[in-house]
């Protein structure tokens, strides 16, 4: 019998997260806890699984966003995920997309936006698969490029893979008295520090959305329950000046959030460098094998957003293998309202978001 595509239930959660953690091209935006968190922000998840007689062979978590006209947009952030290495991988994807069409009809979604990830060495040609399924290329909503860091031995070999500036500045930070703590528990006070630093960084021109304290607290609690929460904070004389959050799934962690206090008093404390260095060492010591730096543009990428240059320059000093993802594709499920939405966007001279 072929696999069955069905709605996921709470009973599927352990198997769901185990499947996501087992797939190298998967990441935390398809984790169950991420859907729980986005529900707080008005983006409730709708989940389907590809069930092969009790074995999960594919999952898709769609975040439902209002699109006007009584319709929605279903955004499968960094997914779907399916067994790309299987002999019938193309057929598995076909079943997953069929399930997403049915989901869209049930949820009155005019389009399902699919955004699968890549993995170094992955030979999957998703653009060809998308064309075969009549998917439309769409403007990216997530970073199209990143770097994957191999944590190696977590010590000498790891540091040798960094640029000389990363080694030099992280060591200088220690000499300047910058102290780092790595929290593994969802401590309310430290999550408050993370939220405050993120807010201040965004106000200084960071250009990113700051999630609520409640969102961050639920995220930390969800990942800490599986020993996958890492929050690094740098302090000088007790004053928090930098923070980074690295949730972990399986043997990969993700540089999800980072913030640095812009204050001339702390210019030479190089807090971001020392937090990153200590975080990578800690993750390696805990058995983590790789880190996704979550959005890095390369110097020769003519398609890159210039606003990404600063933090990309910083991230690249810690090495890693460049990786480009397939991109975003639209599975149009309601052609009329999809066209109306496109025309409205053109009328107001903007790109339709998810």
N, C-alpha and C positions, 0 to 999 in steps of 0.2 A: 504493500500500500504506500502511496506517496505521503509525504509529510502533510500535516494539517496546519493551516494558518488560523490562529485564534487570538482572542483578546487575552492578555496576561491578567492573572489575578494575584492577590497578595501571596498566595501559596507558591507562586513561581519565583518569588524574590530571591531565595538562596541560589537556585539554579540559574536564574538570570545573571546575577552578579558573578557567579562562578564562570559562566560562559564568557561574559565581557572581559573578565580578568585573564581568561585563557587565550584571547585573541590578540596577537601582536599589534594589529592595526586598529584595535579598539581604544577608547579612552573614556575618561570620567564623565563626559557629557551624556553617555548612554548608560551610566550607572543608575540604579534605582533611586538612590538618595538624591541625585541631582534633580530628578523629576519631582521628588518631594519638596525640594527647596524652591524650584521654579513655580510650583503651585502657590507659594507665598507671594510671588510677584505677579500673580494674575495670569500665569502661563501653565495651566494644569496639563499633566502628561496623559497621553493616550498610548497604550503599549500593546504591541502584538508580538507573538512568538511563533516561530516555525517549529512545530512539535512533531518529531518523528518517533512515534510510539513511546513517548515519555522522555525522549532525549531532545534537548533544544539544539537546533542547528542554525538558528538565526533569530535576531531580535531587532526591534525598531521601537524607539521611544520618541514619539512625536509631541512636541510642545505646541499646544493649541493657542493661537493668537488671533484676536478679533481683526477682521478685515473690512468691516462695514457691510452694509446691505444684508445683515443677518447671516453673513458667512464668516468662515474662519480660514486661517492659513495653518497648515500642519507642518511644523519645521522639525525634521529629523536631524537634530544637531549632532554632527560627527557620526552619522550613521546612514543607512542601516549597517548592521554587522551580520555577516553570514560566513559559513565555512568556505572561504575562498580556495582553500587547498583541496577541497573535495573533488572527486572525479566529475560530479554533476554540479559544480559550483554555479555555472550559468543558469541551470534550471532552478537551483535554490534561490538565486536572486530574482528570477521570474516569479516564483511563488511569493517571495517577500513583497515585490512591487504590486502583485495582485492583491495581497492582503492590505497594503497601504491604500489602494484604490477603494476597497470595501470600507476601510476605516474612514476615509475621507467622505464617502457617501453618508455614513452614519453620523459623522460630526459636522456635516454641511461645510466641508472645507473645499474651497475652489482650487487649491493647489497643494501638493505635498512637495516640500523642498527637501531634497536628499543631499547629504554632504559627507560622503564616506571619506575616511582617512586612508593615507598610504602608509607604507612601512619600507624602510630601506631593503632593497632586494626583492620587493614584491613585483611580480610580473603582471599583475592584474591590469588590464587595459579598460578602465571604467568608462572612458570616453566612448569607446567602441560599444560597450555594453549599453550605455545610455542611449546611443544612437539607435541601436537595435530595438530598444524599448520605447522609442519616440519621446525621450526626455529632452527638455530644452535647456541649453546652457543659460545660466543666470549669473548676475553679479555676486561675487563672494560676500558672505556675511561674516565669515571667520577668517583668521589669518591663513593665507594659502600656502605659506612656507614656514618651516620651523627648523630646529636642529635637535638631533637625538644624541645625548651624551652617554657614552659607555663609562660606567663608574669604575671599571677595571678593578684594581686592588684597593681602592679607597684611600690610598696613601701616596707613596712616591710615584708610582706609575700614573695615577690619576692627576697629580699636580703637574707632572711632566707634560701632560696633554694640554695644559692651559697655556695661554699666551704669557709671556714674561711679565706683562703688566698686571695680570690677575694675581700671579704669585707675589709680586713685589708689593702691590697695594694692599692685599689681604694681610700680609705680614706687617706692613707699616701700621695698619689699623690696630693690630694687636699691641704694637709698641706705643701707640697713641692712647691706649687705655680703653679702646672700644671693646665692650664685653657682649658676648652672644649667648643667648639661651635658646634651646630648642624644646618646645612644648609638644607632648604627644597627647595631651588630654584637652577636652573642650573647656578650657578655663575662661570664665566669663570676663575677667579683668583683662586677660591678654587678647581675647577677641575684640574687646572694646578698644584696645590699643591699635590693633590691626585696622579696625573700622575708622578710627580717628585719623590715622596716618594715610589711609587710602583717600579719605575725604579731603584732607589738606593737600595731598598730591594732586588730586583731580582739580581742586580749586586753583592750583598753581599752573594749570594748563596741561594736565595729564591727558585730557581728552578721552576719558573712559567713564563708564557707568559704575557707580559705587553701589554695591548691594547693601541691603539693610543689615543691621546688627542681628536681627532675627534670622535672616537668610544665612549669614556667616555662622551663627551659633548652631543652626540645624545641620549645616554642612559639616562643621567640625565634629558634632556629635555622631553623625552618620558614619564618617570615615574613621573616627576614633574607635567606634564599636568593632571594627575589623582591623584595628591597629594600623590604620592608614592615614593618620593625621599628623602633619609636621608643620609647626608654626615657629619660625625663627624671628627673634627680635634682638636688635642691636641697641645697646644703651651706652651712654657716656655720663658718668656720675649719676646714674640712676634715671637719666632722661631717655625715653625711647626715641630713637631717631631713624630707625629703619625696620621694616617687617617684610617677611616673605612667607607665603603659605604654599605648601606642596602636598596636596592630597596624593595618595598612592593607591593603585589598583594592581594586584598581583606583584610582579617584580619591576613595575615601572611607576615613577612618580612624575608629577606635572607641576611646572612652575605656573601656578594659577594666578596668584596675586603677589604684587610687589609694590612697596611704597617707600619713599625716602623723604625725610624732612629737609626742605630747602632752607637752610640757615647757615649764614657765613661762619658762625661759631664752630660748626661741625664739618666744614668743607674738607679738612684734611684728616678726618677720622675714617673715611672710606668705608662707611658702614655697609653699603650694598655689597662691596667686594668681600668683606669678611663674613657677612651672613651667608652669601652664596657658597663660599668656600667651606664653611662649617656645615652647612646644610648638605652639600654633596658628600662630605666625609661621613656624616651621620647616616644618611640614606644607605651608603655603601656598607657601613658597619652593621646595619640592620638587614642586610641581605638583598637590598634593592639593586637591580642590575643596570637600569637605564633611567634617564630623565628626559622628558620632552620639555624643551625650553619654551614651548607654547607661543610661537610667533616670533620668527626671526627673519629679517630680510638680508639678502646678500648684497655686497657692495656693487656688483655688476648687474643687479636685477633692475632692468629699465621699467618694469611694471610696478615697482614697489612704491608705496606711499611714503613720501619724504618725511612725514611726521614720525615714522617708525625708526628713523636712522639712529637716534640717540640710544634708545634702550637696546636696539639690535647690536650696535657697536659694543655695548657692555656685555650682552649675552655671548657674543662670539668670542670674547676673550677667554671664555671657559670651554672652548673647543666644541666638539660635536660634529655629527655628520649632517650636512644640509639635506632637507627633504621637502619636496613640493607635493601637495595633496591634489587629488583629481579636480576639485572644484565643486561648485554648487550647481545642481540640476533641478529643474521644475518638472514634476509629474502633474500635468494639468488634468484635473478631474471635473472641472466645470468650465468649459471653454468660454461660455458667454460672460460669466462674471469675472473670469480671468482677464478677458479682453477689456471689460469695463474698468477693471482695476488698472490695467496697463494704460488705458487712455486717460484716466484720472491722473496717474503719475506724470504722463507727458504734459498734460494741461498745466500742472503746477510745477513742471520742470524738476522733477525729482525721481530718484530710483525707488521703486517699491521695496519696502523692507519686508522682513518676514512677519 
